[in-house]
Amino acid sequence: MSYLRKSEVKLGIVVGVLFLLSILLYACGGGSSSGTSAASLYITDDLSTNYSQVYVTIYKIQLEKASDQSLVTVFEDPAGVTYDMTELRGVLEKIGSIPPGTYTKIIITVDQQLILVEKVTGNQITADLSENAWTSCSNGQCDYEIVGAINVIEGQKVIVDFDLKQFVYDPVTNTVTAKIVVDADGSEHSGYYELKSDKYKLKGIIVSIDTANNTFVVQIIKAKHFVPTEPTITVTTTDTTVFTCDDDDDNYLNCNVSSFGDLATGMKVEIYGSYNSSTGNFDATKVAVDNDDDIYYSSCSEPARSILDYTGLSYKTEVEASGADPYTYNPDDHSITVSGSTYLITKETILKDETSKPERVICVDSMPVAATKIEVKYVQARDADGNTVNIAIKVEFKNSSSS
């Protein structure tokens, strides 16, 4: 089973499989410490075609005011927050707030070192960001500047995209040239969702368990207040460590995790405690199994295939069709045919029903029968046998009268 995000989550705040890594400045009605309305700062990612993990540590995000060139800090963590950016595809995570106003520049401060894990070989590469006209580095940190007018108002979305497919790694100099762009009105990222907020210090997927020593190893998804040197880390537990389920999961009351022995490889866990710099391990006081991936959801089925199974992805022109029966769906193959062409649906494909209000993201087995218009954003790719296939990135079901 997999999960569908609940429809009550706000639309338009998550990046889907568009091969981007994004920070979203989403203007909402919440209050700030100054008493004025604030915009929310989110971070998200999507896919890189070459790497299974891409680790980036963020220290600070600032915006330059147009009025006096002063800087407004909208996120800061001196010890850094590290993300496996590939784990953020299809979701957004709030990491700060931004006051409405007019800005001329965004400055993102990141660790100079990135960790890349090659998809095919599994090799780990620790590389430095390269300096250029928009990236300056000193003392192990780099400031990436994005210049351009940004008007932030209540209800507006401003998205900063780390375009991973345009990150260039040079093995000769062992450096990475980053590409970051701005979607000033958020128009390219509608129909998406945000992660729940949580207070854990480490999140990851259990890859091995040592029952003799009461330790386990996780593949890191997110690390707060320390900078990992490897994609994995050993987690130590004691007799006082609490084992449970994430308390905001829908099935929390049915949690069957209460001891170290209940852990299993493949579980996604949120870990509380602290990083031990002398051992390089993380000492856990609480381990919570995250059954819903921190996404608002209800149960539904989905295809087993992932877009990560394909190579040579290339964007194509969006297709659309209208009429009494604009598409056919093959439930055995989880594919959709529009105007004679077939598009494969993956577990990352976003399916959006706009035939009625409120608009909602749906399961693959809940496609509307009343839709009279369909729009498909897709890429061409090669499967494991080298065949060219069409992969649906986003499918929108509409009525012919809708825009």
N, C-alpha and C positions, 0 to 999 in steps of 0.2 A: 504494500500500500504506500501511497504518497499522499501529498496534501495540497489542498486548494486554499489559497488565502481568503479569509472571510471578506465579504463584500463591504462590511462597514469600515474597513481600512481605507484611508483616503486614496483616491486615484491620483495618478500622475506624479508619484514620488519615488519610483524605483526604475533602475536601468535594467532592461532585459538583455538578451544575448546579442548585443550590438558591438561586441568587441571593444568595449570602453571600460575604463575605470573612472568613476565619476564622484565628484563631491557636489552635493546639491544644496544650494542656499534657497530654502523654501520659506517664503514669507507667510507667516500664520498670525493668528490673533493673540498669541500668548504675550504676557508682560515680561519686560526686562527689568534689570535692577534700577534702571534710570526712570522707570515708569512709562516708557513709550513701548509701542508694539514692537515685537522682535521677529525677525525671520529665523527659521531653524536651519542649522547646518547639518547636512547629511553626507555620508560617504558611501560609495558603492563601487562595484567593479563589474567587468565582464571578462570575456575570454581573451587569452593569448593563444594563437595557433601553434606556438612552439614550446610553451612551458606549462607544466602541470601545476606548478606553484610559482608565485611571484611575491616576494616579501618586501614590503616597503614600511619604513618607520616614519611616522609623522610627529613632529614636535610642535608646530605652530602654523596657524593660518591667519593672515592679516589682510585687511582691505585698506586701500588709501583713499581718503576722502577727497572729493573733487574741490571742496570749498577751501581747504587750507593745507592739503597734502599730509595731514596727520594720519597716523595709522590706527586702525581699530582692530584689536585682537579678538577674533571670534572663536578660536580654539587654541589651547596651549597645554602641553604636558611636558615639563622639562626632562622627564625620564623617557618620554616617547611612548607612543602606542603603535604596535606593529601589527600589520594585517597581511594574511595571505590573500592577496587581492582576487585571486581566482575563486575563492570561496564566497565572495560578495556578489557574484553575478546574479542578476535578477532581484536584488534586494538593496535597500538603502539603510544605513545606520546613522542615527543622529549623533553628532559629536560636538555641537555647539550652537550658538545663536548669533544672529547678526542684526543690528538695528537698521530699519529702513533708511534710505538715503541714496545719494549719488556717489559712485566710486569710480576711480580711474585705473585702479590696478589691484590685482590679487597677488599676494606673496605667500607661497607655500614652502615651509621649512621642513625638510626631510633629512634623514640620515644619508650620508654620502654613499654608504654601502647598501646594495640590494642583494638579495639572495634569489637566484633563479634555479629552478629544477627542470631539466630538460624532459619533455614529455616522452620521447622515444627511448632514451638511454637511462633516464633517472639520475643522470649526473648533476651534481650540485655546483653552481657557479656563484662565487662571491665577487661581485664587480662593483666598480665605482661609477657614480654619475659623472658624465663628462661636463666640463665647463664650456660655456658658449655665451652668445649674446644675451640669453635669457636665464642662464643658470650660473650662479657664482657660489663657490664653495670655500669654506675655511673651518678649521678645527673639527673636521669630521661631519659637518653639516652643510647642506646646500639650500640656497634660496632660489626657488623657481618663480619667475615673475611673468604674469600674464597681464598685458597692457590693453586697456580698452574700457570705454564707458559702460558702466553697469548701474542701472536705476533699480533699486530694490524697494518695492512697495508691498504692502500687506496683500497676501494672496498670490504673489508672484513666485515663480520658480527660476532660480539661476543655477546652472549646472556647469561645473568645471570637470572636464573629461580628460582623464589620463588615458590616452588612446594607445592601449597596449600593443595593438597590431602594428603601430608605427614606432614602438620602442626599438632601437637598433643597438644590438650588441656587437662590439668590435673585439674579437678574440686577441688581436695583436696588442692592443692597448689595455685590454680587459676593462673596457668602459661601456656604459650604456648611455645613449642619447635619448632623452625622454621627449615625448610629444604630448602637450596638454593644451586643450582648447576650451572655449566657453560657449555654452548654449545659453544665451542671455535671457531668453524668455521661457525656457523649459519645454519648448514645443516639440522637441525630438524625443521626449521621455515621458509621454503620457501613458496612463493606465498601469502604473507600477505601485509597489507597496514598500513599507518600511519595517525594519526589525523592531521587536520590543526592546525596551531599555533594560539592562541588567547590570548588576554590580560585581560580577565575577572578575577575577584578575587574569585568568587564562582560559582559553577555549580551544578544544582540539578533538581529534578523532583518535580513539584508542587503537594502537597498532600492535602492541604486545603487552603481556601481563606476566609479572614475576611474583607468583604466589608465595614463594619461599621468603622473599624480602618485603612483601606488601608494597611493591612499586609497580608502576605501569608507565609505558611510553605513549605519548600522544603526538600526532602530526599537528603542528600548531595552526590554528585558524586565526586567533587573535591573542595578543599578549599586551597587557597594560603595565606601564611603569618599569619595564625593563626591555632590553633589546636582545632578542635571541641571536645566537651565532650559528644555529643549525635549524633546519626545518622541523626537527623533533626535539622533545625534551622529556627527561625522566621525572615522573611525579612520585614523591614519597608520601606515604601515609603512616599514621600511628593508630594506637588503640582509641584515641579520642577523635579521630577524623570522622566526620558525619557523612554518611552515604544516603542519598535520596534522589528524588526527581526534581527538575526545575519547577518551582512552585507556581509559575504562571502557565504551565502546560495545561491543556484541556483535560488530560487524563491524570492529573496530579493525585486525585483522591484514590486512583487505582494503582498507584506506584508500587512496584514490586522490587525496588532497590533499597536495601537497608544495611548492606555490609559489603566489604571488599569482594567477597566471593560472588556477589551478584553482578559484578562488572564483566563485560565481554568485549572482545575485539570488535571494532566497527562502531561501537557506541560513540555518539557525540556527547561530550561532557563539558560542563562549565565548572571551573575549579576556583575555589577561594583559598587564600593563603598568601604566601610570599615567595619571591625568588631568592634562592640561596646563592649568593655570588661566589662563595668559597667552594661549593660543590658543583655549581652549574645546574643543580636540580631545582624543582619547584616543590616546596613543602606545603602540602595541602591540609587545610583545616576542614574543608567541606568539598565533596564531589557530588555534583548534581547532574543526572542524566537528562539531556535535552531531547525530548521525544518529538517536539514539533519544530525544531530548528529555529526557534524564536520567531516563527512566522505565524500570523493569525490564519487559522485554517479550519477546514472540515475535511473529513476523509474522502478520498476519491482515488481512482486508478489512473495510471499514466503509462506511457510507453517505457520500455526498458532501455531503449537507445538514448545515447547522449550525443550532443554535438561534438563533444570531445573525442568521439570515436572516428571523426572524419578529418581529413587534411585538405590543404589547398583551397580554403574558403575564399570565395569572391562574391562581393555584393552584386546583386542584379536589380534591374528596375522593378519596382513594385507592380504587381498585377492585380487587376480587379475585374469583377464580372457582376452583371445584374440580370434579373429575370426571376421567373417563378421557381426555378431550381438551379441556382448558380453554381452549386458544387455538389460533389458526391464524396462520402466518407467511407473508407474501407477500415472497419474495426479490427480485422485480422492483422492488417499491416500497419495500422495507425498512420494512414496517409490520407491526403485530401486531394481531389482532382478538380482543377479549375481550368475551363477552356481547353481541355485536352491534355494539360500538363499536370503531372503528379508531384506533390510536395510532401516530404516526410515530416512527421511531427515527432519531436524529441521531448524528453522530460523538461527541457528548458524553454520550449515553445510557449509563448504567451497567447492564450485564446481569450478574446474579449467579446462579450455579448453586448452589443449596443442597440439591440432591437427593442428594448424597453428600458424604463428608468426604475431604479438607478442602474447605470452601466456596471458591469461586473466581470471579473475574470472567472472563467469557468473551467471545469474538468474536460478532458478529451471526450468523455462519454456523455457530455451534457450539451452538445452543440445544438443550437436552436433550429427547429424545423421550419420556422416561419421567416427566416432571413431571406430577403430578396436581393441582397447585395453583399459581396464579400471582397475584402482587400487582403492581400498576402504580401508581407515583406519576407524576402528569402535570400539565401545565398546558394551558389553552386559549390559543390565540394566533391571529393573523391572518397569512396568507401574503402574498406580493407582490401577489396579485390581490384581497386583502381578504376571502378566504374564511376562515371559522373552522375551525381544525384542532386536534386533540389531539396534544400533543408528549409523548412518554414521557421522563421524567426518570430514573427507575430502574425496572427490571423484575427481580423476584425469582422464580425458578423453584424450587418446593418440592415435597415430597410432602405429601399431605393430612394425614398424621400429624404433620408438623413444625409448630412454632409460628410 
